[in-house]
Amino acid sequence: MGARFDIKSTGSENVRQLQGCPVAVLGAARSGREVARLLHLAGARVLLSEARPARQVAEQLRHLPEDIEVETGGHSSNILKAHLVVISPGIPLEIPILQKVRRAHIPVVGELEVASWFTRAPIIAITGSNGKTTTTALTGEMFRYQYADVIVGGNIGRPFSGELLKMPRPVFNILEVSSFQLESIHAFHPRAAVITNLSPNHLDRYAGFDAYVRAKLNLLKNMTGDDILLYNADDPMLTAHLRRVVPQQFPFSLKGALDQGSWWQADGIRIRWQELDVEIPIPGMRLRGPHNRYNLLVAATLAALFGVELRHVQQVAETFQGLPHRLEPVGKVGGVLFVNDSKATTVQALEFALQSFQEPLVLIAGGKDKGGDFGALVPLLQQRVKAAVLIGQAARRIQEAWQGYIPLYRCTTLKAAVQQAFRLADAGDVVLLAPACSSFDMFRDYEDRGEQFRRMVQQLEDVTHQETPGDPRPKTEDPHS
């Protein structure tokens, strides 16, 4: 088989080994294609292997360099000729070909790991069960005001590999990283890491919550005492897992002042860390909800620690309107506001969404079950939600958890759910899509789910404008409660 690829702790040493090295990349989705390009640029002999048939991926693969070898329709034994195997985040480590790869003692790494070899700029890595995408975006906005070349990527937007192809010499790398990406890191070394919170998630992929936590904490494996870990001091589940970690621990909180760390006070943010002691007045923020106060707190802290001027922090706090599919208002029909929180794919994310509104809510929830505890939401549901419309594979389990506490309705499609929710809502109410589940039972991804929701609201607006004055909502069906 030839010389085995020996993963070093220094990225430049690993890049040097790639010259002429046979590398197999599994998965031809965006991260697979981008890392294949990066490896090819470094002189590797790349095989890109995709399980889907050629007809489904032909257009995506059309613009790859000609000397990247491609196989489709399954992962062949040619992968075992590689000296290094690189996997996309969506590929579980337990699939049969990877079991054979490990038996052949071929190293397996992820796209995130490989990309990190190609930069010497500091990496700020942000993970957590909820809030990591918005926190990453906020941090990136603040840094880009101060520094010309800042990569913002990873599990948000473009893969890290693709960003490095576009910007080979960034000043900072600000990355959202998922548990899937962290399963396969070896030398990945953040200068600063963030764990926003921990709650049960992806239990359809992991054997249990402890396995999921271990994947998240893999983020810290190469960090030293010179590095910084920002963590949510208000999350007891998280703090219990951080008692013996190596990097400097920097807590943040919404609950009150800390001896060292950052927190919200009445008129803004206070940061106290070693020689740093600053106050950042925040007269107003555009984002709804207590979870976004955490997100802004972390971004402001990172900005202050890495030299971003405080006026830039204030400017972002006052102008940042949020990301698509995250508490995103998408229309108002008959006095009813429709809000798209399709990215709320966990029970905790739904909890944050419910806490973000004072208006009466009609909730649309359900999708592919990720193993969360839906029953934990019952007290909050009783306070905030006048009715819930359930869809997807998880609908039955959610109904069992919420039965008898709030009116429940079952629908087989999102379109039917939107129409049913509109019938249930009164002027001044909010119809909230916050599924607490992944989208893969009915949609391509959470973005597809959110975009379809947006189009359905637009269709409601169009129909309503064509109707005669009066209440456009037909009589509500009896609830399943």
C-alpha positions in Angstrom: 0.0 0.0 0.0 3.0 2.3 0.4 3.8 4.8 3.1 1.1 5.5 5.6 0.1 9.1 6.1 1.3 10.2 9.5 -0.8 13.0 11.0 1.4 15.6 12.7 0.4 18.3 15.2 1.6 21.0 12.8 -0.6 21.8 9.8 2.3 22.7 7.5 3.9 19.2 8.0 0.7 17.6 7.1 0.3 19.7 3.9 3.9 18.7 2.9 2.9 15.0 3.1 0.0 15.6 0.7 2.3 16.1 -2.4 1.7 13.0 -4.5 -0.3 11.3 -1.7 -3.3 9.2 -2.8 -6.3 10.6 -0.8 -9.9 9.4 -0.9 -12.6 11.9 -0.2 -16.0 10.3 0.8 -19.1 12.4 0.0 -19.5 14.7 -3.0 -21.7 17.3 -1.4 -20.3 20.8 -1.0 -17.8 20.0 1.8 -16.5 17.0 -0.1 -16.1 18.9 -3.4 -14.3 21.8 -1.7 -11.9 19.7 0.3 -11.1 17.7 -2.9 -10.2 20.9 -4.6 -8.0 22.0 -1.7 -6.2 18.6 -1.6 -5.7 18.7 -5.4 -4.2 22.2 -5.1 -1.7 20.7 -2.6 -0.6 18.1 -5.0 -2.6 15.1 -3.7 -3.9 12.4 -6.0 -7.6 12.6 -5.2 -10.4 10.1 -5.5 -13.8 11.6 -4.8 -16.3 8.8 -3.9 -20.0 9.3 -3.8 -22.8 6.8 -2.8 -25.4 8.5 -4.9 -25.8 7.5 -8.5 -24.1 9.6 -11.2 -27.4 11.1 -12.5 -28.0 12.8 -9.1 -24.6 14.5 -8.8 -23.5 15.0 -12.4 -24.2 18.7 -12.4 -22.4 19.2 -9.1 -19.3 17.4 -10.2 -19.1 19.0 -13.7 -16.6 21.8 -12.7 -14.1 19.7 -10.7 -10.5 19.6 -12.0 -10.2 16.9 -14.7 -7.5 14.9 -12.8 -9.7 14.4 -9.7 -10.9 10.8 -10.1 -14.6 10.4 -9.4 -16.7 7.3 -8.6 -20.4 7.3 -8.0 -23.1 4.8 -7.0 -21.2 3.5 -4.0 -17.8 3.4 -2.2 -15.5 0.9 -3.9 -12.4 -1.0 -2.7 -10.3 1.7 -4.5 -10.7 3.7 -1.3 -8.4 1.2 0.4 -5.6 2.2 -1.9 -5.5 5.6 -0.3 -3.0 6.7 2.3 -5.5 9.1 3.8 -9.4 9.1 3.8 -11.3 12.4 4.3 -15.0 12.3 5.1 -17.8 14.8 4.9 -19.6 15.6 8.2 -22.8 13.8 7.3 -21.0 10.4 6.9 -21.1 8.3 10.1 -17.9 6.7 11.1 -19.6 3.3 11.4 -20.4 2.7 7.7 -18.9 -0.5 6.2 -16.3 1.1 4.0 -14.9 3.1 7.0 -14.7 -0.1 9.1 -12.6 -1.6 6.3 -10.5 1.6 6.2 -9.8 1.4 9.9 -8.9 -2.3 9.7 -6.4 -1.3 7.0 -4.9 1.3 9.4 -5.6 4.1 7.0 -6.1 7.4 8.9 -9.6 9.0 8.7 -10.1 12.7 9.1 -12.8 15.2 8.4 -13.0 18.2 6.0 -12.6 20.6 9.0 -9.4 18.9 10.1 -7.8 19.0 6.6 -8.7 22.7 6.0 -7.1 23.6 9.3 -3.8 22.4 8.0 -3.8 25.2 5.4 -3.9 28.2 7.7 -1.6 29.8 10.3 -4.2 32.4 11.3 -5.9 32.0 14.7 -9.0 29.7 14.7 -12.0 30.7 16.8 -14.2 27.7 17.0 -17.8 28.0 18.2 -20.0 25.0 19.0 -22.9 24.1 21.3 -26.4 22.5 21.0 -28.0 25.8 20.2 -27.0 29.4 19.2 -23.7 28.6 17.5 -24.8 29.8 14.0 -26.0 33.2 15.1 -23.0 33.6 17.5 -20.6 32.8 14.7 -22.4 35.3 12.4 -22.4 38.1 15.0 -18.7 37.5 15.8 -17.8 37.6 12.1 -19.6 40.8 11.6 -17.7 42.5 14.4 -14.3 41.2 13.3 -14.9 42.2 9.7 -15.4 45.8 10.8 -11.9 45.7 12.2 -9.9 43.3 10.0 -9.9 43.1 6.2 -9.6 39.3 5.7 -11.7 37.2 8.1 -13.1 33.8 7.2 -16.5 33.0 8.6 -17.5 29.5 7.7 -17.4 25.8 8.7 -20.9 24.6 9.6 -22.3 28.0 8.5 -22.3 29.1 4.9 -19.4 27.8 2.9 -17.2 24.9 4.2 -13.8 26.0 5.7 -12.0 24.4 2.7 -13.9 26.5 0.2 -13.3 29.7 2.2 -9.6 29.0 2.2 -9.6 28.5 -1.6 -11.2 32.0 -1.8 -9.0 33.6 0.9 -5.8 31.7 1.4 -4.3 34.1 4.0 -6.9 35.2 6.4 -6.2 37.2 9.6 -8.8 35.2 11.6 -10.8 32.1 11.0 -14.2 32.2 12.8 -15.8 28.8 12.5 -19.1 27.2 13.5 -18.2 23.6 14.2 -20.7 20.7 14.7 -20.4 17.5 16.7 -20.3 15.6 13.4 -17.2 17.6 12.3 -15.5 17.2 15.7 -15.8 13.4 15.6 -12.9 13.2 13.1 -10.4 15.9 14.2 -6.8 15.1 15.0 -4.6 18.2 15.0 -7.3 20.8 14.8 -6.3 23.5 17.3 -8.4 26.6 18.1 -6.9 29.6 19.8 -10.3 30.3 21.3 -13.2 27.9 21.6 -16.8 28.6 22.6 -19.4 26.1 23.9 -22.7 28.0 24.0 -24.7 25.3 25.9 -25.3 21.5 26.0 -28.6 19.7 25.6 -29.7 16.4 24.2 -29.3 16.5 20.4 -28.6 14.1 17.5 -29.6 11.1 19.6 -30.6 9.5 16.3 -26.9 9.4 15.5 -25.3 8.9 18.9 -25.7 6.0 21.3 -26.7 8.4 24.0 -26.2 11.9 25.4 -22.7 11.1 26.8 -21.5 10.1 23.3 -22.8 13.4 21.9 -21.1 15.3 24.7 -17.8 13.5 24.0 -18.0 14.6 20.4 -18.5 18.2 21.4 -15.7 18.2 23.9 -13.3 16.7 21.3 -13.0 20.4 20.4 -10.7 20.8 23.3 -8.3 17.9 22.7 -5.4 20.0 21.3 -5.9 23.2 23.2 -3.3 24.2 25.7 -3.1 26.5 28.8 -2.4 29.4 26.5 -5.8 29.0 24.8 -9.2 30.2 26.0 -12.5 28.4 26.3 -15.6 30.6 26.6 -18.4 28.6 28.2 -22.0 29.3 29.5 -21.7 29.4 33.3 -25.6 29.3 33.5 -25.7 25.8 32.0 -25.1 23.3 34.8 -25.0 20.4 32.4 -22.1 22.1 30.6 -20.2 23.2 33.6 -20.3 19.7 35.1 -18.3 18.5 32.1 -15.6 21.2 32.2 -14.0 20.5 35.6 -10.7 19.1 34.2 -10.1 20.8 30.9 -6.8 22.3 29.9 -7.5 25.7 28.2 -8.2 28.8 30.3 -11.8 28.8 31.3 -13.7 32.0 30.6 -17.3 32.0 31.8 -20.2 34.1 30.6 -23.6 34.6 32.2 -26.9 36.4 32.0 -27.6 35.9 35.7 -25.2 38.3 37.3 -21.6 39.6 37.8 -18.6 37.2 37.8 -15.2 37.7 39.3 -13.6 36.9 35.9 -15.7 36.5 32.7 -18.4 38.5 31.0 -22.0 39.2 31.8 -25.0 41.4 31.0 -25.7 44.2 33.4 -28.6 46.7 33.3 -27.3 48.9 30.4 -25.0 46.6 28.5 -22.1 44.1 28.7 -19.3 44.0 31.2 -16.1 42.0 30.5 -13.4 41.4 33.2 -10.5 39.2 32.3 -7.0 39.5 33.6 -5.9 43.1 32.7 -9.0 43.7 30.6 -12.0 45.5 32.3 -14.4 47.1 29.9 -18.1 48.1 29.8 -20.0 48.1 26.5 -23.2 50.1 26.6 -25.9 48.4 24.4 -28.8 50.8 24.2 -30.8 48.5 22.0 -30.5 45.2 20.1 -32.6 44.1 17.1 -32.7 40.4 18.0 -35.5 38.8 20.0 -35.2 36.5 22.9 -32.9 35.7 25.8 -30.9 33.2 23.8 -29.8 36.1 21.5 -28.5 38.0 24.6 -26.2 35.0 25.1 -25.2 35.0 21.4 -24.4 38.8 21.5 -22.6 38.5 24.8 -20.2 35.8 23.4 -19.6 37.7 20.2 -18.8 40.9 22.1 -16.5 39.1 24.4 -14.5 37.5 21.6 -14.3 40.9 19.9 -13.0 42.6 23.0 -10.4 39.8 23.6 -9.1 40.0 20.1 -8.8 43.8 19.8 -12.0 44.8 17.9 -12.9 48.4 18.8 -16.0 48.6 21.0 -17.8 50.9 18.7 -17.9 48.1 16.1 -19.5 45.8 18.8 -22.2 48.4 19.5 -22.9 49.0 15.8 -23.4 45.3 15.2 -25.6 44.9 18.3 -27.9 47.7 17.2 -28.1 46.7 13.5 -27.8 42.9 13.2 -31.3 41.6 12.2 -30.6 37.9 12.4 -30.2 35.1 9.9 -32.7 33.4 7.7 -34.8 30.7 9.3 -34.0 31.9 12.8 -37.0 33.8 14.3 -37.4 35.4 10.9 -40.7 37.3 10.3 -41.9 36.2 6.8 -45.3 37.8 6.5 -48.4 39.2 8.2 -51.9 38.0 7.1 -55.1 39.1 8.6 -53.2 40.6 11.5 -51.4 37.3 12.2 -47.6 37.4 12.1 -45.8 34.4 10.7 -42.3 33.6 12.0 -39.9 31.1 10.5 -37.7 29.4 13.0 -37.0 26.4 10.9 -33.4 26.2 12.4 -35.0 25.4 15.8 -34.2 21.7 15.4 -33.9 20.8 19.1 -36.2 20.9 22.1 -34.0 23.6 23.7 -34.1 25.7 20.5 -37.9 25.5 20.7 -37.8 26.6 24.3 -35.7 29.6 23.4 -38.2 30.5 20.6 -41.2 30.3 22.9 -39.5 32.6 25.4 -39.0 35.2 22.6 -42.6 36.2 22.3 -45.2 37.9 24.5 -47.9 37.5 21.9 -50.2 34.4 21.9 -48.6 31.6 19.8 -49.9 29.0 17.4 -47.0 26.6 17.1 -46.1 24.3 14.1 -43.7 21.6 15.3 -42.5 18.2 14.3 -40.2 16.5 11.8 -37.6 13.8 12.1 -37.2 12.9 15.7 -33.8 13.5 17.2 -34.6 12.0 20.6 -35.4 15.2 22.6 -37.6 15.3 25.8 -40.7 17.0 24.4 -42.4 16.7 27.8 -40.0 19.1 29.4 -41.7 22.0 27.5 -45.2 21.4 28.9 -45.2 24.3 31.5 -43.9 26.8 29.0 -46.3 25.6 26.3 -49.2 26.1 28.7 -48.0 29.7 29.3 -47.3 30.7 25.8 -49.1 28.5 23.2 -52.8 28.5 22.5 -52.6 25.5 20.1 -50.0 23.4 18.3 -50.1 21.8 14.9 -47.9 18.7 14.5 -46.3 17.3 11.4 -43.7 14.7 10.4 -42.4 11.4 11.9 -42.2 12.8 15.4 -45.8 14.0 15.5 -47.1 11.0 17.4 -44.4 11.2 20.1 -44.9 14.9 20.5 -48.7 14.4 20.8 -48.2 11.8 23.5 -46.0 14.3 25.5 -48.4 17.3 25.1 -51.8 15.6 25.0 -54.2 17.2 27.4 -52.1 20.2 28.1 -52.8 22.3 25.0 -55.0 21.8 22.0 -53.2 19.7 19.4 -53.8 19.2 15.7 -52.2 16.7 13.3 -51.4 17.5 9.6 -49.7 15.4 7.0 -48.1 18.3 5.1 -46.6 21.6 6.0 -49.0 23.4 3.7 -52.0 21.9 5.6 -50.3 22.8 8.8 -49.9 26.5 7.8 -53.5 26.7 6.8 -54.6 25.0 10.0 -52.5 27.3 12.1 -53.9 30.4 10.3 -57.5 29.1 11.1 -56.5 28.8 14.8 -54.9 32.3 15.0 -56.6 35.6 15.8 -55.3 39.0 14.8 -52.4 39.9 17.0 -51.3 36.3 17.3 -48.0 34.7 16.0 -47.9 31.5 14.0 -44.4 30.1 14.8 -42.7 27.4 12.8 -40.2 26.0 15.4 -40.1 22.2 14.7 -37.8 21.0 17.6 -36.9 18.3 15.0 -34.7 17.9 12.0 -36.2 18.3 8.5 -35.0 15.2 6.8 -38.3 13.2 6.9 -40.0 15.7 4.6 -37.5 18.2 3.3 -34.0 18.5 1.8 -32.8 20.4 4.9 -34.0 23.0 7.4 -33.5 25.8 4.8 -35.8 24.0 2.3 -38.4 23.7 5.1 -38.1 27.4 5.9 -38.3 28.5 2.3 -41.4 26.3 1.7 -43.0 27.9 4.8 -42.2 31.4 3.5 -43.8 30.5 0.1 -46.9 29.2 1.8 -47.3 32.3 3.8 -47.0 34.4 0.6 -49.7 32.2 -1.0 -51.9 32.9 2.1 -51.3 36.6 1.6 -52.2 36.4 -2.1 -55.4 34.5 -1.4 -56.4 36.8 1.4 -56.0 39.9 -0.7 -58.3 38.5 -3.4 -61.1 37.7 -0.9 -63.9 40.0 0.3 -63.4 41.9 3.5 -63.9 40.0 6.7 -62.2 37.1 8.4 -60.6 34.9 5.8 -60.2 32.0 8.1 -62.6 29.1 7.7 -64.0 27.3 10.7 -61.4 25.4 12.7 -61.5 21.6 12.8 -61.8 19.8 16.1 -58.4 19.3 17.9 -56.8 16.0 18.6 -56.6 16.6 22.4 
